Every structure is written in C-alpha cells, then in structure tokens.
C-alpha cells in the first residue's frame, strides 16, 4: 500500500483561515497542530515548574503563588502562540493592524481590571492582607479565605461571601485586626447606679471576664472607670481574645454573665430618666377677676 504524500500534504496545508497564496493572515491545519503541541508542552513545563517551586511552601504561600503564577501562565501562553505562528510563516502584521482599534477599546474597557491586577500583585508582595486575616472595610468585618489577582474573598460573620475588587484596598481604609498578631483587645461597657460600691463592681467585672470562655488569661482583663455619666457611673472591662472573628459572641456571653453577677450582688444598672417638676401659675381668668374686683 503506497502512501499518498500528496493527500497528506493537502491535509496539513488545508486552509482554515485565509490562504497561503494571499498576503493577508492565514492559518492551516499544520499551524493548528503546532499550536496545540506547543500549548501542551508549555502546560507540562509550567506544571513541573510550579511543582518544584511549591514543594516546600505552606498552604498560605501556595495560595499566593497560585494567584501570581496564573497571571504568568497567561503571558507565557500568549508568547508561545505568537512565536509558533510567526515561526510557521504566519504574517501577523495585518492581524495586529486590524486589531489595533480593538485593543485600544479593550484597554479603556478593562482599565479597572488592570487596576485590580496591579493591586492584587501589590497585596501579594507586600503581605498587607493574608489568608485568615480578619479585616474590616466599609463597616463589613470578615475573615480572608482567598486572595486572587483580581479580587479578594472574605466570609462575613453571618457566613456570607463578600468579594472585594483589589483596587479598593489601594483607595479605601482597611482595618486589619490580625496583621501584627492574632490577639486583639476588646471591651464591654456598662453603667452602674450612683452610690454603687465601685470596688465591688471592679471585682465582679474582672471575675466575669476571667471565667468567660474565649477570653485570654494573659494579658489579664482589667477595668477602667471611664466617666461620671448623667445617670450612671460608666465602667469598661477590657480583655484580649485570640479569635476576633468570634468577638460578638464572646461579648454577648460576657454581658449575660455581668448581668447575672450584678443581680446576685445587688448592683443596679440604671436607665436614663427625667424628673418633671410642675410649677403652678394663676390662670388667665383668675387674673381678670382680681382686676375687676379692684
């Protein structure tokens, strides 16, 4: 059985787009096969590089590396495809010229995307926001669980996912509760009636905080006499927690304990009240009668 080389050549040179006989852009079967092979080989090489680099990384560093490496992958694929097409004799000048206006339009349309990517690279390199950090932005508190080039995802305290475009980290103020260390100082404010035993109040507050689950023993909780209020003596119990994400539940449980301790020890928590003094004045009719009698 003889091999029909003409048919094989015809198969490989079958035009998919354009024709070799024209000066414009053309793309045939052989170029498609080369492009596919180049992409497959590039994929295997990139996977090998990623495996070698991330072999000794922890989970957090792997997540950050994945975000940057994905962007690097896109650039490599684009360069490989352009190189393969150019090496195969494809004239890209006409295609690039025709696409210039499209690229300009895409540049304007995707400027926010580019800002997000640049901000994402900045976040990953300067480590201002890391996975498992507890942050607050625009009144929303959440734990970071994924940092990507375009956006950062956090889970809020009510178990909802909030997706934040990365460029907002460059233009908005962000509170990072856990950047310096995982411990954060919290407090609960309470007012007691005038005449209460302030030393007893201090002991009760410290005792409640020391026994509360989730509050650290060291540094120890402490009390501050904050102010003389309109109707109460205002105190604050200050303490440290390791899980600031669960801080609302810890504060709620502590308030229950404080209320119970105050009731058992006769300490009153006042509520705002006003005294109304009625001043009696003579009526208009009484004044008229007095003048008539005169």
N, C-alpha and C positions, 0 to 999 in steps of 0.2 A: 504494500500500500504506500503510494507516494504521498509525500506531504505537499500540500498545495501552498507554497510560500506566498503566492500572490494573494490568496484569501486571508492568510494570517496578517500580511502587511495591510491589506484592506481593512481588517478588523481593528488593528492598532491605530490606523490613521483615519478611522471613521470620524468625521467631524461632529462634535456635539454642539459646539457653538462656533459660528463663523466658518472660515475655510483657510487652508494654508496658502491658497493662491491669492488671497487678498491681503492688503496691508493692515487691516484692522485686527481687532482681538479675535483669536481663535483658540479653540480648546477641543482636543480629540481624546479618543479612548486611552491612548498611551499616556498622555498627560494626566488623565484621571487616575490611572493605575499608579503612576509615580507619586502623585499627591497622596493617595491613600496609603501607600507603603511608607512614605516619609512621615505621615502623621502617626502610623502605628509604631514605627521605630522610635519616633520622638516621644510618644507616650510611654513606651517601655523604659527609655533612658531617663525620663523625668521621674517615673515611679521609683527607679533604682536610686536616683539622687536623693529623692525625698526619704526613702527608707534608710539610707546611710546617715543622713543628717539628723533625722528624728529618732534614731535608735536609742539614744540615751537621754532624750528630753522627757520632762514630766508632762502631765496632761495639759496644764495651763500653757506651757511653752509650745506644745504641739498645736493647740488651737490657734495661737497667734501665728505660728509658722504657716499653717494651712491657709490662713487668710492672705498672707503676702504671697505664698507660693502659687495660689490660684491666679493672681494677677500676673505673676511671672510666666505662668503657663500660657496665658492668652498671648502675651507678647512673643513667646517662642514659637507658638503655632503660626502666628501671622508671618513672622520672619521666615519660617521653614516653607510655608506655602508660596510666598513671593519668590524665594530663592529657587524652589523647584520649578515653578512656572517660567522664571527667567532663564534657568539653565536648559529648559526644554525648548527654548526658542520662542516662547510666547512674548509678543510685543505688548508690554503693559503701558506704554506711553499713552496710547489712545484711550485705554480704560481709565487711567488715572486722570487724564484731562477731562474726560466726560464726567468723572465722579467728583471733580473739584468743588463744584457748586453744592453737590450733595453733602460733601464733607464739611463745608462751611455751615450749611444749615444744621447738620447734626451737632456741630460744635456749639452753636448757640442753644440748641435744644437740650444738650447733655451737659451744660456747664455746671448745673447743680450736682450731677452725678460725678463729674470730675472733682468738684469741691469735696464731696463725700469721700471719694477715694483718697485724695491727698490728706484729708483729716484723719481717715482711717489708718493710713500709714504712720502719721504723726502719733496717734494714740498708741499704736502697737510698739513704736520705737521708744517713746518717752515714758511708757508704762504709767500714764496718768490714770487709766481705767483698766482694771484687770478682771478676769473672770472671778466670780464670787465676791467682788466688791459690792458694798451696799451704798448706793448713791441716791441723791435727791436732785431732781431737775423740775423746775416749774411746779413745785408743790407735790410732785409724784415721787414716792420712795419705792425703790425696788432693788433686787439683787441681780447683778450682771451674770448671765449664763452663756452669752455668746458675743464675741466681738469680731465683726467682719469688716471688709474694706469699705462697704457702702453704708452699713448701719450697725447699731449695737442693740441687742435684745436684752431686756430685763423682765423679770417676773415681779409683779407688784405684790403687796401684802394681801390683796384679795384674790391672788392666784390668777391674775390676768397678764397677758404678754403685752409689753409696750415696746414698740420698735422706734428707735430714735435715730434719725439721719445723723451721720457722724459730724457733718459740718456744724451742727448745733453745739457740739462740745467746744468748738472754737469761738463761738459767738455768744453763748449763754453761760451764766454762772452755774457751776456744778458743785454740789456738796458731796464729797467722798468721805463717808463715815469711817471707812476702814483702811484708808490708804497708809496711814502711819503705823497702825497696829489694829488687831481685831477688837480690842476693848474700846468701848465708848462710855462716856459719863452721861447718865440720865438723871432726871429728878421728878419728884411729885410734890406739888404744892398743896398746903392745907392750912385753913384758918381755924383758930380756936377762940372761944369767948374770952372777953376781958375778965381778969380775975382768975384765970386758969393757972395751975401750977406749971410754969414753963419748964422747969427741970424734969418734971414727970412727963411732959409732952415730949421732950427730947429723948428720954429713955425709951418711951413707947415707940417712937418713930424708928430709932436705931434697932430696937428689938425686932420690930416687924420686918425691916429691911434685911436684917441679918438672917432671919429664918425663911425668907422668901426664896423659892426655887428660881434659879436663873440669875440671881444677883451674886456677884463675886464676893468672896470673903476678904480678898486683898486686891486692891486697896479697900479699906473698910468704909462702910457707909458713914456719912456724917450729916449733921443737922445744922442749918443756918436759920437764925431769926431774921427774916427778911425785912419786915416792916410792921409799923403800927397802922392797921387799916382803919377804915371808917367804923366798922363794926366787929373787927376781929384782930387777933394777933396772928400775923402771917408767918408761917414756917415753911421750910423746904427740906425734904430729905433727899440727899444726893448719894448716888451709888453708881457702880460700874457693872456693865453687862458685857458678855462676850458675843452674844448673838443680838446685835442691834436690829436685825430684821424682825425679831420676835418681841421687840421692846413694847409695843402697845399691850400685848397680853400680859407681860410682866408687870407693867404699871397698873393694869386693871386688877390683877390679883393682889397687888400691894395695897391698893385703895380699899379693897374688901377687908384685908387684914387690919388696916389702920382704923377703919370704921368700927370693926368689932372690938379692937383693943380700947378705943376711946369710950365706947358704950360700957364696957366692963369696968372701966376705971373712973367713970363719971366725968369725963372730959367732953365738953359740949362744942359741937361745930355750929356756929351761929349762921343765920341767914340775914341778908340785908333787910332792915326795917326802918320805918319812919314814924315819928311821933307827930300827931296832928293836934295842935292847940287851937281851940275855937275861942275867939275873942268876941264878947257880947257888946254890941253897939246899939244905941237907941234907933228905933225905926223912924222913917220919914213922917208918918202920921203922928207919932208921939211928939216930935219936934214942932209940928204945926199947931197941935193943941196947946202946947205950952205958950206959944207966941200969942194965940187967941185969948188965953186967959189973962195975959198981961194987958 
